Each structure stands twice: as structure tokens, then as C-alpha cells.
Amino acid sequence: MQNIIDRFISYVTIDTQSDPKSDTTPSTAKQWILANKLVEELKDIGMQDVSVDENGYVMATLPSNTDHDVPVIGFISHMDTSPDFNGTNIRPRVIEKYNGKDIVLNEKENIILSPRYFEDLLQYKGQTLIVTDGTSLLGADDKAGITEIITAMEYLISHPEIKHGKIRIAFTPDEEIGRGAGKFNVEKFGAEWAYTMDGSQIGELEYENFNAAGVTIKIKGKSVHPGYAKGKMVNSLLLANRFANMLPPNEVPQRTEGTEGFFHFYSIKGDVENTVLEGIVRDHDFDKFEARKELLQKIANELNFKHGNAITLEIKDQYYNMREKIEPVFHIVDIAEQAMKDVGIEPFIKPIRGGTDGSQLSYMGLPCPNIFAGGHNFHGKYEYIPVQSMQKAVEVIVKIAQLTSEKYGK
Ligand SMILES: [Zn+2]
């Protein structure tokens, strides 16, 4: 267990925060520090074909140790941390035998990680937790995934009696800013399928996510002196409001869950003359997703008919539900589910109300469900991870390798 803790801490104490405003890949030069460290470490533990490309994508191979043909499988996690919260000077703290009570993260600023707000904590009573000092995020998202993959590879190397096919692993930059899959070389990776180790609590297994589009609505008004505006003024702010109110009032994030979709406006900027309304459309069901986009167009047409083409609607698809790409190869989910059960974990399968790098990779030809990495409360100061969950994730990776080999064995 100390091995996992030391490895995890050696990664999280390297600042790898990504930056959405940067055009380079990786978006921040500091991600190279971890990338280069991982390259050395992978060579040290005996991985083959260790490489890092010009965009900072680290890849490596664990060769097959069986005679029969086994499909090449992969494991992926990301090196960057979220730009949503401070990611520098991370001072992780290890709490042994957690007693189920409040954890004072920062006495000076009175920052407390409490099971009263985060009741998930209680399921880890007696376990070892790693927490922040209250001033930064932890970076378990997704350095836990990196820790688990490397620890599992090391385990397989030192236990040649466990038979497995060829395994490819990859660590990507810039997942948190939606670019982790963008420059991923699927052909070079050369796996038939893979798993991202990027989920949250123990047992999570995900292969469904939203279909997603971004919406920009530009509204042109007509500004006239308010005292003499009768029959002349078009107030673009009010038209924007009208547009939003013509959508189904219950189909918003705060009133939906599970596989229910929604419309969500997150920004309005404007004056009488010009208003820009920005939002997103989300739905797990592809037909419903298309119907949502059609409804937006219908409202725009209707308002344009009344107000002389005041509205320009732009809809841009962002990503799609990976379910469509996973269903034809569903055995890859079955293997992960079986692996969890075999190591004593109750699989917890749920639709993701968001996207993952895996959804993009699935559409790039690498089907890629998502497996728990073990952390909680990502992207903030209350982020924490139980070490036992990381250990279980290592066991799941080893088991998946073994089960895949057995399934295709003679
Ligand atoms: Zn992540």
C-alpha cells in the first residue's frame, strides 16, 4: 500500500494544470515535467516501446506472455488537472484509519471535510484517505488513474504466472479542457479496445454519456429613443428572454437526472441593439437530441417570421453518446464488470451526465468505457481518495488483462 501512496504523491505534487486559453499541446509546458518523469518510470519498471510524442502523449507496451492470440487492449488516463481551482503547491495529507468524523483540512481558514456534507466519506471508515490542505485541488483526477495503471503493469511484470495478451497504456495531456482525445494517435496505440481509468467512486463503470451540442443565438434589435419607439423599437434583450421561455420549462439541468436531457443557457450578454445568448443541448437519446435541435430551429423560425429575421441560430455538435459504439462490442463492458465482481467489488453502472475522453475515442475507432479511479469531489479543495479504492482499481486492471486472455484462450 505504501508503494501506491508514494507513487500517487510523487505525481500529484507536480503541477500539471491545463489552460483552455492556450493553443499549444500540451496547453501548459509544465505537463511535460510529468510526461518525462512517466517515460523514465515506465522504462524503469520494464515496459517496452516507451514513447512520448511531440504533443506530450505518453505510450508504452506490456508484451503478451501467452502463446495464443489475444486482442490488444489498452488503459488510459490523463496527466493534467482542472483549471477550475488552484492546482499549484499541492500538499497532500495521508489520514490513516479514518474515524468517520470531520477532517480539518485547514485550521487557519477553517476548511473542513465533513461527512455531514460529504456522506460518501462514511463508507471509507477505517480506510486510509489522502486529502488536500484546503488550499488546492488534490489531482486524484486523474493521477489516481496513472498510479493504478503503472502499479498494475508493475504487478503483471513481476507475476509472469498471470497470463495476458499485449497491453498498451497511454497518458494524455489536456483532458480537463476537452482536448485529451483530440491528438490521440489511435493507430499508433493499436489496441482493439481500451478503458479510461477516470471515473469517481469505487465500482463505477460507465459506457453511456450525453450527445452534446453548443448553441449560440445572436439577436439583432433596433434601438430607438424610448419615448418615440412605438411600433419601431425591437429590444433584442427581451427577444432573447422570449426565446428561452419558449423552451420546455422542466427540461433544464436543475430538474433532470439519469438519462433525461435538457437545454441549458449559461450566458446572456447584450443591450437593446444586440444580444448573444449561449447555451448547450444534452440528451442520451440520439433521436431526442436531434428533436431538441429541431425545436431550437423552429422557435428561431417562428420569432424570425414575426420580427424580420432578427435571430441567427448556430448549433454545433460537440460529442456523441459512446453507447452506440460500445453496444456492438459489449463484451468489453462484460469483461470489466466480471473483473470487478471477481475482485469483490459491486459494479455500479450509470449513465454519465457529461462526456469523457472515451466517448470521443470511441468515435475515433477505439471503443473506450470508463472505470472508477476512486477519488471523490473532483476539481476542488474537498477532493479526496481512499487508498484502498486505488488498490482495488489495480486489481481490476490486472483481472481485466487476465480475463481477456482466458476468454480468447484455448
Ligand atoms: Zn478526469
Residues whose N, C-alpha, C, O or C-beta is under 5 A from the ligand:
A	BS01	ZN	D141 D142 D198
